[in-house]
Amino acid sequence: MRLVLVFLCALSMAQVQTNGSIKVLINQSKSLFDGTTTQYWVNRLRLKNQFDYKDRLSAEVWLDTSWLMGNYLDSFEYFLSQQVPTSDYLDLDTELLNEHWGIVDLRLERAALSWHTKQVELTLGRQRIAWGSGFVWNPTDLFNPTSPTSIEREEKATTDGVHFVYNHGTFQRTELAYAPATDAEAKKWALRHSGHFGKTDWSLMGGERGQAEVLGGDMSTYLGSNALRAEWLVTWDDEATSIKAIINTDRTWGKTYAMAELFYDDSGGDQPEGLPILVEQRSGKAYLAALASRELTPLTSLQVYAVVNLDDHSALLGPSFSYSLGQNMDIALSTYLFAGHDETEFGRFDPLYFTAIQIYF
């Protein structure tokens, strides 16, 4: 209790910066189970607060207030999505209302306290620990995994844990991260060292995920005007050994940007049928992801995102058109189109349409 009071007193004397956003996300799709057309509205107010105290202590607090609406809340897909185990160790979510017209909840998306000097930084709480060099997949990211099929790919996952960083000098650092869990199979820790040689950034890491041990690394360099990156992770326990790896490249030509990434996971295999699009799924060992974007005018841009399962040849294609309605207001019209036979990973889904309006302040 005394520590809490000290923390609150320190924050009261800290410099505070506040910004945020309001986002309205509207989705329409068909149920995989009964073919019903479903709508899903996500109305989210995000307040980002940064507290700084005497150049040594800082805190980051992101508070999300969400109002969820639509008949998707009554679907079996939504029920299944709620059964997916969360990686959160701390219970920082509160459901304020659950009525026939929707659900209102509060979530601390980030809530972390940091102490830092010129060489050392220690962060406790809900935070993002960004490891790896992949754009779509990050094999070495044990703490903040993301789904390549998410309709909010810009949203980055967080973890409840401890992150220690020691800066040795220019481009050299050692990190230690630990994420506790109520289930021993979900806890994880890792040690990572990163450095720089010539035009190449590199890192090596090792640790444990549950009862399995992991060893991996990544590198980023340039070949002419093209960036080239690679990342790999070996996981082993008493029963099996698996390897995950990516290689990607990207380049910008004037107002055009393009990226391609190959992903391999030798533990990939068939998953149960009927998983909803909001639940991460995988039924292959090799994937190709690509993204191309073009600024059409100073206010408009076009982007095409694609993921191809190289084993069953099914694919997701996601064109998106965005327009700036003002200095701090954007709108994006997007869709996920699916190709492949009904028994393939992506082929069994109907098109998904979504529109996002976001205001920043």
N, C-alpha and C positions, 0 to 999 in steps of 0.2 A: 504493500500500500504506500509506503514511504517513497519507493522508487517511482510509482505512478504520479504522486504529488510533485516530486522533483521534476519529472518529465513535463508535466503540465505547466509548472512554473517556468521552465526553460522555454517552452513554446510560446508562453505569453509575452516573453521578452524577445522573441525571434522576429526576424524580417520575414514577411509573408508575401508570397506571390500566388495569385489565384487566376486561373483561366479555365476554360472548359468548352463543352459543346452540347448541342441538342441534335439528336439524330432520330429520324423517322425512317424505319425500314419496313417495306411492305413486300410480302412474299405471296406468290400464288403457285400452287402445284396440285398434282393429283395424288391421292393416297395410293401407296403401293399395294395395299391390302384389299380395298373395296372400290377403288377408282373414283372416290368422291373428290370433288374439287375443294381444296382447302385454302383459306387465306390466313395469314399470320402477320400481325402488326407488332413491331417492336418500337416503342417510343422511349428513348433513353436520354436522360439528363446526366451529364458527367461533369463533376466539379473536380478540378485538379488543384491541389494545394501543395505548395513547396515552402517549407519552413527552414530558415538558416539562422544559426546562432553562433556568433563569434568565430566563424570560419572553421569550426571544429565539429559542430553537431548540426545535423540536418534531418529533416523528416519529409517523406513524400506520402500524401494521402489522396487517393482517388476514390470519390464516392459516386456510385452509379445508382440512380433512381429509375427504375424501368416499369413501364405500363405495357403489359402484354395483352393483345386482343386477337379475336378471330376464332373461327371454328376449328383451326388446327389444334387448339388447346384441348379439344374433345377427341382428337384422333389417337389411334393406336401408335402412330409414329411419335407423337409427343410423349405418350406414356413410356415408350421404350427409351427415348432420349433422357428421360428423368431417372432411368435405372442404371445409366452408365456411372460407374464409381467416379467420384471427384477426387482430384489429387490434393485438395485443400486439407491441411491439417487443422487449421483454426476455423471455427464456425463464425464467419463474419457476414453471413447473409441473414436477412430478416424479411419474411413475407408479411407485408402490411395488410393487404386485402386479397381475398380470393372470392370473387363474386361471379355471377353469370355473365357480366359484361367485361370481365378481364381479371388479370392478376397484377398487383402492384407490389414490387419488392425493392429492398435496399441491399446493395452489395458494396463492400469495400474491395474494389478491384486491386488497389495497391495500398499498403499501409506499412511503411518501413522506416526504421530509425537508423541513421548512419553516423558513425564517428570516423573522422578522417584527418590525416596529416599529409605531408608532401609525399610520403612513401606508403602509408598504410591506410586502408579503408575497411571498415567492418560494418556490415549491414545486417540488421535483424528484422524479420517480419515478412510480409507478403510483398514480393518483389519480382522483377524480371532478371533472370541470369542468362544473358545472351551468349551462347557458345556456338561455334561452327561457322561455316562459310557457305552453306547451302541457302538457296532462295526458297525452295518449296519443301525440301526435306533437310533435316539436320540430325544425322545419326549420333553425333556426340552431345546433342542437347538432351541430357537426361531429365532436366528439370522443367522445361517449358515446351513440350511437344505440341505441334500444331497439325491440323488436318489439311491436306491439299484440296479437299472438296468443300471447305468452309465457304459460305457466301460472304463472310466478313474476314477475308484473309489479312486485312490490315490490322485486325485485332490480335495482339500478342498475349499469349498465356502468361500467367504468373505462378509463383510457387511460394509456399510458406517455408522459410528456412533461414539459414545463416550463410553469409557470403563474405569471405575474407580475401583481400587483395593486397599483395605486396609488390610495389613497383621498384624494380632493381635499377632502372635507368631508362634511357631512350629505347622504346619498343620492346622492353623486357619486363615481364610481370609473371607472378605466381599467384594462383587462385586456389582456394579451398572452399568447397560448397557442401552443405549438408541439408537435406530435406527430411524431417522426421515424418512418421506415419503411424497411425494406429494399427495398421496391418504390417507385420514384419516384411511381407513380400513387396511392399510399396516403398519402403524407406530407401534412401539412396544418398551416396556421398561420392565426391570425386575431387581429385587434385589435378590441376592443369597448369602447364607452363607454356608461355607464348613468347615468341621472339621475332627477330627480323634479320634477314640476310640478303644483301643486295636489293633486288626488287621483289623479294619473296617474304611474305608473312607466314609464319608457321606456328603450330602448337602441338603438344602431346598431352594426353590426359589418361588417367586411369582411376578406377574406383570400384564401387559395388552398387548394384541395383537389386534390391531384395537379397536373395541368396546367390545371385550370379555376380561374377566379376567381369569388368569391362576394361578394355584398352583401346584407345583410338587417337585420332589426330586430324589435323586439317592444314591446308596450305592455300595461299592466294598469290598469284603472280600475274605478269603481263606478257603476252606474246604479240609484239607489235601494238596495234590499237585495241586488241581484244584482251579482256580480263579472263583469266583461267583459274578455276578453283577446284579443289578436291577435298573430300572428307571421308573418313572410314571409322568403323567401330567393330571390334570383335567382342562378342559376349559368350561366356562359357560358364557352365555349372557341372554338376556331377552327371547330368544326363546328355547334354548336347553342347555343341559350339555353333555359333551363327555369325555371319558377317553382313554388315550393312555398309554401303558405300555410295557416294555421289560424285559426279564430275559435272561442272557447268561452265558456261562461258556467256559473256554478254558484251554488247557494244552499242555505242550511240553514233548515229549518223545525222548530224544536224538536229532536226525535230523528231527523228525516229529512233526508237530504242527497241532492241531485241535481246532475248535471253533464252537459252535452252539448257535443260538439266536432265541428266540420266541418273536413275536411282536403281540400286540393286539390293535385294534383301533375300538371302538364300533360305530364310525361315518362312518366307511368304507361302501361303497355301490357301485352299478354299475355306471361306468363312461361312457361317450359317446363312441361308437365304433369308431375304426379307429385312435386311438392315436398312433403316432410314438414312437419307442423305445427310442428316445432321449427326449421325453416329459414324465415326471413322471406320473405314472398312478397307480390306485389302484381300485380294484373291490371286495376286500374281507375285512374281519375284522381280520382274524388271518393268520399269516405267520410264516414260519420257514426258517431261513437262516443258512447255514453251510459252513465252509471252512476247507479244509485240505491241507497241503503242506508238501513236503518232499524234502530235499536236496539230490539229487542223487549222485552228485560229487561236489567238491569244486567250479565248474564252472556252474553246471546245477541244475535246480530245477523244480519240477512239482507241480502244484497247481490246485485244483478243488473247484469251488465256486458254490453254488446252492441256489436258492430261491424258496420256494414252497408256493403256495396259498392254505391254508388248507380248504378254503370254496369250491372252484371249482376244486381243485386237479390238477391244471395246474402248470407247473414248468419251471424254467430257470436253465440250467446246463452249467457252464462255465469252461471247462478245459483250462489250460494255461501251456505252457512250456517255460522256460526262460534259456538263456545262456549268460554268461559273455564273451564278445568278447575281453575285455581288462580290465585294472584296472578301467577305467572310462567310459566303454561302454557296454551296455546291449541290448539284443534283446529278445522279447517275442512274441510267436505265440499263439494266443488265438481264441476261438470261443464261441458264445452263442448259445446253442441248446435249443429248446423249445418243451414242451410236453403238451398235452391236446387237448380237442375238439376245433373246430374252433370258437365256441362262448365264450370260456374261455379267461381269461386275457392274458396268455402267449401262449396258443395253436394256436392263429391266426397268429403268426409270423413265418417267414422262418428263417433258420439259419443265423447268423451274424458272419462273419470272420474278424479278425483284427490282424494286426501286428504292433508292436511298436519297434522302434529303438531309443535309448536315449544315448546321450553323455553328460557327466558332466565335468565341468571345474571350 
